[in-house]
Amino acid sequence: MGYRSIKRALGETNLERKCRVLFGLCIAALIAGTFVWVYYQAQGVVLQATRTEGRNALTNQLLRRHWETWVTESNPGEREFLEKILDDFTYREYQTEVLGLDSIELISLTSTTPTDEVELALLRELKKRFDARDQSVDVPGASSGELGELTTSLKGETYEERPLPEKNEYHYYEPVYWGARCILCHQPAITGASAAGDISSASVPGQPFRVVKVVIPYEGTKQALLNAWTGLIGVGILTVFLAMIALYVIVRYVIVKPLKHLRDVSEEISRGNTALRAEIHTHDEFEELADAFNRMLRHMTEAQEELRNVNANLDLKVDELAQLNMRLYDMNRLKSDFLANMSHELRTPLNSIIGFSDVLQGIESLNDKQRRYAQNIQKSGRVLLEMINEVLDLAKLEAGKMEVKPSEFRLDFVLSAQCDMVRSLTEVKNIDLDLIVDENEPPVYQDQSKIQQILTNLLSNAIKFTPEGGRITVSARHLPGDKLELTVADTGIGIADEDREVIFEKFRQSSMVLNNDGLTREHSGTGLGLSIVRELCKLLGGDISFESELGQGSTFKTILPWNLTDKPAFSSELSEKLGELVKPHSTVLRPKTA
């Protein structure tokens, strides 16, 4: 099973199933580990008991052999009594055998040499440990009545064991430790001397190495272990089953039931039943959670009601604002119509005044003073006519009545002609006027009159705000993306930082000049030139930007399409804002966030 499968099984299921699976796995692992530990401990205890049984069986066989030799036939009652006692201490049938590594025959003790390599290695290991102990026992003054000197001494400390489950047998090996009398009785060569002789005066030879092997049937022990293991498994399965049932009841009624109630309440609230409340009375964290849920729901309904009231008031304010803006739009339209009509009506008498001033200047009988008056009349009339034309153009732009008439023309010819028209003004102030344009550029398909008007307004501003001895540079180039970049740069007074945001607004001029003189006092104008330029750029599908540093000059850049294929959609700023205000809005109630 991969990581995704485990995550899907444990992490993407409901809480009840997740708790059952995780708890079941944990308790199963815990019980399995505990039972394995108990099994190995029990196996060790059984093995120790079997080892003790082997040692007891060895002692039993040792006593049986000595008593069979010592008890004579002349006392049959004593012999029968001893055999009964030995039989009572014998719980099962054992096989005993005396093993040795040499072929020396001892008196009354027959031994064999094993042929099994494993058994031989086991005896050699026992021989090493046997030799490490005392090789002789010093028993000075021993008497014939001392039983301890007549029996084989089994220390019980040096032994080997060999479980053979495949044969259902357990082999126990323990070497024989000899006392002085034991060695005299079981010496390799027996003469005619009797055992009743003076043992204390006899020489005690070295201890021979003999091992007593006890074979105990292992089938019963193995079956007992199997039964214990089967019982442990059964108890473990039953424990896991009962624990899972208890967990199911606990999770189902203590955890899942309150959570399911909260889920049902939240679903009903999402359907609009905000009057419903969570009711959990468990006097624990779930009850606190339900109380917090109810408080949150109450605050949410209060916030919704408050938001509904605010939106209702906002709708009223929006309606009032829309009505005010409708009135403002009508007033602005009336203003534009008035300015357009007034400008149109004023142009005829102004043209007449300018024409009569030309006639007056042609009369030869006028003196210099009268001729200067006529020139002032003509100059003032032209300035006033220029202002009226700007107002009329702005009114047309705001009303959306300005038409675009694209045509194909040579850009270098138009720019050169416009520069020649204002060159006389630059010569009066001793301003250098440079034109940079590539004569090999393809023709431009644009509204020629609008481009001329844009360039004229930019040049007029540059000449107006450039001091004597300055420089004005006009350049045009073909940008990637089929765009036209028209640039007018001057070395004039520049634009202050506080005036950058309002420089394109109507009827606004910069409030700072070099040496902190007001522009409106030194330079005439309506403050509409740059506003008209920006509106014309938008009309032609372009835009205008500028860079300026106070006291160093300004650079105005217009970006226009080289080929005006489609007539750009144009609407005034006031019309756009009015359309947004009168647009119907849908009210969306949202709860208040903390």
C-alpha positions in Angstrom: 0.0 0.0 0.0 1.5 3.3 -1.1 1.6 6.6 0.7 -1.4 8.0 -1.2 -3.5 4.9 -0.3 -2.6 5.3 3.4 -3.4 9.0 3.3 -6.7 8.4 1.6 -7.6 5.7 4.1 -6.6 7.6 7.2 -6.7 11.3 6.3 -9.6 11.6 4.0 -12.3 9.7 5.9 -14.8 10.7 8.5 -13.7 11.2 12.1 -15.4 8.1 13.5 -13.7 5.7 11.0 -10.4 7.4 11.4 -10.5 7.0 15.2 -11.5 3.3 14.9 -8.8 2.6 12.5 -6.0 4.4 14.3 -7.1 3.1 17.8 -7.5 -0.4 16.4 -4.0 -0.4 14.9 -2.4 1.0 18.1 -4.1 -1.4 20.5 -3.4 -4.3 18.2 0.3 -3.4 18.0 0.4 -2.9 21.8 -1.3 -6.2 22.6 0.8 -8.1 20.0 4.0 -6.7 21.4 2.9 -7.5 25.0 1.9 -11.1 24.1 5.2 -11.7 22.2 7.1 -10.5 25.3 5.0 -12.7 27.6 5.4 -15.7 25.2 9.2 -15.4 25.3 9.2 -14.9 29.1 7.0 -18.0 29.5 9.2 -20.0 27.1 12.2 -19.0 29.3 10.3 -20.1 32.5 9.3 -23.4 30.9 12.9 -24.0 29.8 14.1 -23.3 33.3 11.5 -25.6 34.8 12.6 -28.3 32.3 16.2 -27.7 33.2 15.4 -28.1 36.9 13.5 -31.3 36.1 16.5 -32.6 34.3 18.8 -31.9 37.3 16.3 -33.6 39.6 16.0 -36.5 37.3 19.8 -36.8 37.3 19.9 -36.8 41.1 17.1 -39.4 41.2 19.0 -41.7 38.9 22.2 -41.2 40.9 20.5 -42.2 44.1 18.7 -45.1 42.5 22.0 -46.6 41.2 23.8 -46.3 44.5 20.9 -47.7 46.6 20.5 -50.6 44.2 24.2 -51.4 44.8 24.2 -50.8 48.6 20.9 -52.4 49.6 21.4 -56.2 49.7 18.9 -58.9 49.1 19.0 -59.9 52.8 16.8 -56.9 53.6 14.0 -57.0 51.0 11.7 -54.7 53.0 14.2 -51.9 53.1 14.8 -52.3 49.3 11.1 -52.2 48.6 10.7 -49.1 50.7 13.5 -47.3 49.0 12.2 -48.2 45.5 8.8 -46.8 46.5 10.3 -43.5 47.6 12.3 -43.2 44.4 9.2 -44.0 42.3 7.2 -41.3 44.1 9.9 -38.7 43.2 9.8 -39.8 39.5 7.1 -38.0 37.6 7.8 -39.4 34.1 10.1 -41.9 32.4 13.6 -40.6 31.7 16.5 -42.0 29.8 19.9 -41.6 31.4 23.3 -42.3 30.0 26.9 -41.8 31.2 29.2 -40.2 28.6 32.9 -39.8 28.5 35.7 -38.7 26.2 38.1 -41.6 27.0 37.7 -45.3 26.8 38.8 -46.0 30.4 36.3 -48.3 32.2 35.5 -47.5 35.8 34.4 -49.9 38.4 30.5 -50.1 38.6 30.2 -47.3 36.1 29.8 -48.0 32.4 30.3 -45.0 30.0 30.1 -44.5 26.3 31.8 -42.1 23.9 29.2 -40.2 21.8 29.5 -40.3 18.0 27.4 -37.1 17.3 29.7 -34.2 16.4 27.4 -31.7 18.1 27.4 -33.8 21.3 31.2 -34.2 21.2 31.7 -30.5 20.9 29.3 -30.0 23.8 31.3 -32.4 25.9 34.6 -30.7 25.1 33.2 -27.4 26.2 32.0 -29.0 29.5 35.5 -30.5 29.9 37.1 -27.1 29.7 34.8 -25.8 32.4 35.3 -29.0 34.5 39.1 -28.7 34.4 38.8 -25.1 35.5 37.4 -26.2 38.9 39.3 -28.1 41.6 40.6 -31.4 40.2 40.6 -33.1 43.6 38.8 -33.0 46.9 40.9 -33.1 50.1 39.0 -35.3 52.7 41.5 -36.0 55.5 40.2 -38.3 58.2 37.1 -39.4 56.3 35.2 -42.3 57.9 33.2 -45.0 56.2 30.0 -43.6 57.8 30.0 -40.3 56.0 27.4 -40.5 53.2 28.6 -37.4 51.5 31.9 -39.1 50.8 30.1 -42.2 49.3 28.0 -40.3 46.7 28.8 -38.4 43.6 28.8 -34.6 44.2 26.7 -32.7 41.6 27.4 -29.0 41.9 24.7 -27.9 39.5 26.7 -25.0 38.3 28.3 -26.5 35.2 25.8 -27.9 32.7 24.7 -27.9 29.1 21.3 -28.3 27.5 20.2 -29.2 24.0 16.5 -28.8 23.1 15.5 -30.9 20.1 12.0 -29.9 19.2 12.1 -32.0 16.0 12.6 -35.1 18.1 10.3 -33.9 20.9 13.3 -34.3 23.3 15.3 -32.2 25.8 18.8 -33.3 26.6 20.5 -32.2 29.8 24.2 -32.7 30.4 26.0 -32.2 33.7 29.5 -33.5 34.7 30.2 -35.6 37.8 32.4 -34.1 40.5 34.1 -36.8 42.5 34.9 -37.1 46.2 37.8 -39.1 47.6 35.6 -42.1 48.5 33.9 -41.9 45.1 37.3 -42.2 43.4 38.3 -45.2 45.5 35.0 -47.0 44.7 35.1 -46.2 40.9 38.8 -46.5 40.2 39.9 -47.9 36.9 41.5 -51.1 38.2 39.9 -53.0 41.1 42.1 -55.4 43.2 40.9 -57.8 45.9 40.9 -55.1 48.5 37.5 -54.4 49.9 35.8 -51.1 50.1 35.8 -51.6 53.9 39.6 -51.0 54.0 41.2 -47.9 55.3 40.1 -45.3 52.8 41.9 -42.5 54.5 45.2 -44.1 54.0 44.6 -44.8 50.3 45.9 -42.6 47.7 43.3 -40.5 45.9 43.8 -40.5 42.1 42.8 -37.7 39.8 39.2 -37.1 39.0 38.0 -38.8 35.8 35.7 -36.8 33.4 32.2 -38.3 33.1 29.0 -36.6 32.1 25.5 -37.7 33.0 23.0 -37.2 30.1 19.3 -37.1 30.9 16.8 -37.3 28.0 13.4 -35.8 28.9 10.4 -36.1 26.5 9.7 -32.6 25.2 6.3 -33.3 23.6 4.3 -32.3 26.7 6.3 -29.1 27.2 5.9 -28.2 23.5 2.1 -28.9 23.7 1.9 -26.7 26.8 3.7 -23.9 25.1 1.4 -24.2 22.1 -1.7 -24.2 24.3 -0.4 -21.1 26.1 0.3 -19.3 22.8 -3.1 -20.2 21.4 -4.7 -18.9 24.6 -2.8 -15.7 24.4 -3.8 -15.2 20.8 -7.4 -15.8 21.7 -7.3 -13.4 24.6 -5.6 -10.8 22.4 -8.3 -11.1 19.7 -11.1 -10.9 22.3 -9.4 -7.9 23.9 -9.1 -6.1 20.6 -12.7 -6.9 19.7 -14.0 -5.7 23.0 -11.8 -2.6 22.9 -13.1 -1.7 19.4 -16.7 -2.1 20.6 -16.0 0.2 23.5 -14.2 2.7 21.3 -17.2 2.6 18.8 -19.6 3.4 21.6 -17.4 6.2 23.0 -16.6 7.8 19.7 -20.2 7.4 18.4 -22.0 9.0 21.4 -19.3 11.2 23.0 -17.6 12.7 20.0 -19.4 12.1 16.7 -23.0 12.8 18.0 -22.2 16.4 19.1 -20.2 17.1 16.0 -23.0 15.8 13.8 -25.5 18.0 15.6 -23.3 21.0 14.9 -23.0 20.0 11.3 -26.8 19.7 10.9 -27.3 23.1 12.6 -24.8 24.7 10.3 -26.4 23.2 7.2 -29.8 24.5 8.3 -28.4 27.9 8.9 -26.8 27.9 5.4 -30.3 27.3 4.0 -31.5 30.5 5.7 -32.9 29.2 9.0 -30.9 31.6 11.2 -33.3 31.2 14.1 -31.9 27.7 14.8 -29.4 27.2 17.6 -27.1 24.4 18.7 -28.2 22.5 21.8 -25.5 20.4 23.4 -25.6 19.7 27.1 -22.5 17.5 27.8 -20.8 19.8 30.3 -17.5 19.6 28.5 -15.7 21.3 25.6 -18.4 20.4 23.1 -20.9 22.4 25.1 -18.5 25.3 25.2 -18.1 24.9 21.4 -21.8 25.0 20.9 -22.1 28.2 23.0 -19.3 29.8 21.0 -21.1 28.7 17.8 -24.4 30.3 19.0 -22.6 33.5 20.0 -21.0 33.6 16.5 -24.4 33.0 14.9 -26.0 35.8 17.0 -23.3 38.2 16.1 -23.5 37.3 12.4 -27.3 37.9 12.3 -26.8 41.2 14.1 -24.1 42.2 11.6 -26.3 41.2 8.7 -29.1 43.3 10.0 -26.8 46.2 10.5 -25.3 45.7 7.1 -28.8 45.6 5.6 -29.7 48.9 7.2 -26.4 50.4 6.0 -27.0 49.2 2.5 -30.5 50.6 2.5 -29.1 54.0 3.6 -26.4 53.7 1.0 -28.9 53.1 -1.7 -30.7 56.3 -0.7 -27.4 58.2 -0.8 -26.5 56.7 -4.2 -29.8 57.8 -5.6 -29.3 61.3 -4.2 -25.8 61.4 -5.6 -27.0 60.2 -9.0 -29.7 62.9 -9.1 -27.1 65.5 -8.1 -24.7 64.3 -10.8 -27.5 64.4 -13.3 -28.1 68.0 -12.4 -24.3 68.6 -12.6 -24.2 66.9 -16.0 -27.0 69.1 -17.2 -25.4 72.2 -15.8 -22.1 71.3 -17.5 -23.8 70.6 -20.8 -25.5 74.0 -20.5 -22.2 75.6 -19.7 -20.6 73.9 -22.7 -23.4 75.0 -25.0 -23.2 78.5 -23.6 -19.5 78.6 -24.2 -19.8 77.2 -27.6 -22.5 79.6 -28.6 -20.8 82.5 -27.0 -17.5 81.6 -28.6 -19.2 81.3 -32.0 -21.0 84.6 -31.6 -17.8 86.3 -30.4 -15.7 85.1 -33.3 -17.6 87.1 -35.9 -17.0 90.5 -34.3 -13.5 89.6 -33.3 -12.7 88.7 -36.9 -14.2 92.1 -37.9 -12.1 93.9 -35.3 -9.0 92.1 -36.6 -9.9 92.9 -40.2 -10.5 96.6 -39.4 -7.2 96.7 -37.6 -5.5 95.5 -40.8 -7.3 98.2 -42.7 -6.2 100.8 -40.3 -2.6 99.7 -40.5 -2.8 100.2 -44.3 -3.8 103.9 -44.1 -0.8 106.0 -44.9 -2.0 109.1 -43.1 -1.7 107.5 -39.7 1.2 108.6 -37.5 3.4 106.1 -35.6 1.3 106.4 -32.4 -1.9 105.6 -34.2 -0.3 102.8 -36.2 1.0 101.3 -32.9 -2.6 101.5 -31.5 -3.8 99.6 -34.5 -1.2 96.9 -34.1 -2.1 96.5 -30.4 -5.8 96.2 -31.4 -4.9 93.5 -33.9 -2.6 91.6 -31.4 -5.1 91.7 -28.6 -7.8 90.5 -31.0 -5.8 87.6 -32.1 -5.0 86.6 -28.5 -8.7 86.8 -27.6 -9.6 84.8 -30.8 -7.1 82.1 -29.8 -8.6 81.9 -26.3 -12.1 81.6 -27.8 -11.0 78.9 -30.2 -9.5 76.9 -27.2 -12.8 77.2 -25.3 -14.7 76.2 -28.4 -12.4 73.2 -29.0 -12.7 72.0 -25.4 -16.5 72.3 -25.5 -16.6 70.2 -28.6 -14.3 67.6 -27.0 -16.4 67.3 -23.9 -19.6 67.1 -25.9 -18.1 64.4 -28.1 -18.7 66.4 -31.2 -15.0 66.6 -32.3 -14.7 64.6 -35.5 -11.6 62.6 -36.6 -10.7 62.9 -40.3 -7.6 60.7 -41.0 -5.5 61.2 -44.1 -2.1 60.2 -45.4 0.6 62.8 -45.2 4.3 63.3 -44.9 5.2 63.8 -41.2 8.4 65.8 -41.9 6.5 68.3 -44.1 3.8 68.9 -41.5 6.3 69.3 -38.6 8.5 71.6 -40.7 5.5 73.8 -41.6 4.4 74.1 -38.0 7.9 75.0 -36.8 8.1 77.7 -39.5 4.7 79.2 -38.3 6.1 79.8 -34.8 9.7 80.6 -35.8 9.0 84.3 -35.8 7.9 84.1 -32.1 11.1 82.2 -31.2 13.2 84.8 -33.0 11.7 87.6 -31.0 12.9 85.8 -27.8 16.2 84.6 -29.4 15.2 81.0 -28.9 16.8 78.2 -31.0 14.2 75.9 -32.5 15.5 72.6 -33.8 13.6 69.9 -35.7 14.7 66.2 -35.7 12.8 64.0 -38.1 13.7 61.2 -40.6 12.8 62.2 -44.1 12.7 58.6 -45.2 9.9 57.6 -42.9 6.8 56.3 -44.6 3.7 58.5 -44.7 1.5 58.7 -41.6 -2.2 57.9 -41.7 -3.6 60.2 -39.0 -5.7 63.3 -38.6 -3.4 66.0 -39.8 -5.2 68.9 -38.3 -5.3 67.4 -34.9 -1.6 66.6 -34.9 -0.9 70.2 -36.0 -3.1 71.5 -33.2 -1.2 69.2 -30.7 2.2 70.4 -31.9 1.0 74.1 -32.0 -0.2 74.0 -28.4 3.0 72.3 -27.2 5.2 74.8 -29.0 3.2 77.7 -27.7 3.7 76.5 -24.1 7.4 75.9 -24.8 7.9 79.4 -26.3 5.8 81.0 -23.5 7.8 79.4 -20.6 11.3 79.4 -22.2 13.4 82.5 -21.3 15.4 84.3 -23.9 18.4 82.5 -25.3 16.8 79.1 -24.6 16.4 76.1 -26.9 13.4 74.1 -28.1 13.8 70.7 -29.8 11.0 69.0 -31.8 11.6 65.4 -32.7 9.5 62.5 -34.2 10.3 58.9 -34.6 8.7 55.6 -35.6 8.5 53.2 -32.6 8.1 49.4 -32.7 4.5 48.4 -32.7 3.7 50.9 -35.4 3.6 53.9 -33.0 4.5 57.6 -33.5 6.4 59.4 -30.8 6.2 63.2 -31.0 8.5 65.0 -28.5 8.8 68.7 -27.6 11.6 69.5 -25.3 12.6 73.0 -23.9 15.0 74.6 -21.5 12.3 76.6 -19.8 11.4 77.1 -16.2 10.1 73.6 -15.7 7.3 72.3 -13.5 7.3 72.1 -9.8 6.6 68.8 -8.0 3.4 70.0 -6.5 2.0 70.9 -9.9 2.6 67.6 -11.6 -0.7 66.1 -10.7 -2.8 69.1 -11.9 -0.9 70.3 -14.9 -3.4 68.7 -17.4 -6.5 70.0 -15.6 -8.6 72.6 -17.2 -8.0 76.3 -16.4 -4.9 75.4 -14.3 -1.4 76.7 -14.7 1.7 76.2 -12.8 1.9 78.3 -9.6 5.7 78.5 -9.6 8.3 80.1 -11.9 11.9 80.7 -11.6 12.5 83.2 -8.8 9.1 82.4 -7.3 7.1 84.7 -9.6 3.5 83.8 -10.4 2.9 82.6 -13.9 -0.5 84.1 -14.2 1.0 87.6 -13.8 3.9 87.1 -16.3 2.4 84.8 -18.9 -1.1 85.1 -20.3 -3.3 82.2 -21.2 -6.5 80.3 -20.3 -4.8 77.2 -18.9 -6.6 75.0 -21.5 -3.7 74.2 -23.8 -2.4 71.0 -22.2 -6.0 69.9 -21.4 -6.9 70.1 -25.1 -3.7 68.3 -26.0 -4.5 65.4 -23.7 -8.1 65.2 -25.0 -6.8 65.2 -28.6 -4.3 62.5 -27.8 -7.1 60.3 -26.4 -9.3 61.1 -29.4 -6.5 59.9 -31.7 -5.9 56.7 -29.7 -2.8 57.8 -27.9 -1.5 59.4 -24.7 0.8 62.1 -23.4 3.4 62.1 -20.7 6.1 64.6 -19.5 9.3 64.8 -17.6 10.4 68.0 -16.0 12.9 69.5 -13.5 12.3 72.9 -12.0 14.6 75.4 -13.5 16.0 73.0 -16.1 13.1 72.5 -18.6 10.4 70.1 -19.6 9.9 67.3 -22.2 6.5 66.4 -23.4 6.0 63.1 -25.3 2.9 62.0 -27.2 2.5 58.4 -28.3 0.0 58.0 -31.2 -0.8 55.2 -33.7 1.2 55.5 -36.9 -1.8 54.3 -38.9 -5.3 55.2 -37.5 -7.3 52.3 -38.9 -10.4 52.6 -36.7 -11.9 55.7 -35.2 -11.2 55.5 -31.4 -14.1 55.5 -29.1 -14.1 58.8 -27.1 -16.1 60.1 -24.2 -15.5 62.8 -21.8 -14.4 62.1 -18.2 -17.6 63.6 -16.8 -19.7 61.3 -19.0 -17.9 58.2 -17.9 -18.3 59.1 -14.2 -22.0 59.9 -14.7 -22.5 56.5 -16.5 -21.0 54.7 -13.5 -23.2 56.6 -11.0 -26.5 56.0 -12.8 -25.7 52.3 -13.4 -27.9 50.0 -11.3 -26.0 48.3 -8.5 -27.0 45.0 -6.8 -26.8 45.0 -3.0 -24.9 42.0 -1.5 -25.2 41.4 2.2 -22.0 40.1 3.7 -21.4 39.3 7.4 -19.1 41.5 9.4 -15.7 40.1 9.8 -13.9 40.2 13.1 
